[in-house]
Amino acid sequence: MQDAQHSTDGFWTLDVRLEAFAIGTSSVNSGTDRFIRAEVEPGTKARDVCAETRILAETRIAFAGAVVVDTDGPFLEMHPEEEFRVVDEDSRRS
C-alpha cells in the first residue's frame, strides 16, 4: 500500500494489500481488499531483504510467518522471518 518504513528500533514496517493468502492447507484468493501489516524484525532473513531492496508500494512480495494481534492498533500483523522475497523484480527501483 505504501513504501516500506524503517524505524529507529531497526524494524521494517510494510502495510500490504493481499492478493492471496493461506493458513495451513486453506487458501483464499482475495476478491475484496484485505490488508495486513508485516513487521520485519532485526536479525532475520526478511530484514536482510528489506535492507538490500527498496520495497515500494507497487513492489510485489511473498512472505510467511507468525500472525499476531499487536497492541499498537486494532489490526493483525505478520512477523516474517525466513520466508520473505520480492516476487516481481521489475517493480523494484533503486
N, C-alpha and C positions, 0 to 999 in steps of 0.2 A: 504494500500500500504506500509506503514511503521509504526513503533511503534509510539504510541501517544506521543506528545511532550508537556511538561508543561512549560509555560513561566513565567517570573518573575512577570507579572501582574496578575497571577492566572488563566489564560485561559489554556485550553487543546486544542491542535490542532490535528485533525485527517484528514489525506488525505485518502479518501475512494474510492475504486473501487466499483461501484454499480452493484449488481446482478439484481435488480429490483427497480423501483420507481413509485410512484403515485402522481398525482397532482389532487386534488378533486376526482372525480369519474373515472378519466382516469388513467390506469396503464400500465406500459411497463416492460416487461422482457428484460433486456439488452442483445441483440445479439452481440453488439460490446462493446468495452471498453468505459465506461463512468465514469467520476470521479467528485467528489465534495469534497470540504474542509468543515469539520464540526468544527466550533469554539464554544467550550463549555465554557460558561461564569461562573464566580464565583456566588454562591448563588442559583444555580439551582440543581434539582434532577440529571440531566445529569452530572453535575460536581461532585456530590457525588459518582456516579457510577464510573467515571474515577479515582477518588481519592482512591476508595476501590478496584478496579480491574485493574490489569495491562493489558492495551489494546495494544496487539502486532499486527504486520502486518497481521497475519493469524486469528486474532480474528474476528468472525462474529458478527456484531451488527445490531440492528434495531433502527431507530430513525426518528423523525419528528420534524419539526419546520419551522421557517420563512426562506425563501430563499432570499438572498441579493446579490447584486453585490458590493464587497468590493473595496475600493480604493487602497489597497496594492498589487493588482495584477489583471490581466485580466481574472478572473475566478469567478464562482459562489461560494457562501458559504451558508451553512445552519447553523442556530443557534438553536440547540435543547435545550429544557428546561426540560419539564416534561417527554416527550416520548423518552426514551433512555434506551436500555437494551442490555445485552450480549445474543446472540442467542444460541451460541454453547459453553456450559460450558467446553467441552473437549479441546477447543482451548486456554483456559486460562492457564497461568503459573505464579507461584509466584516468 
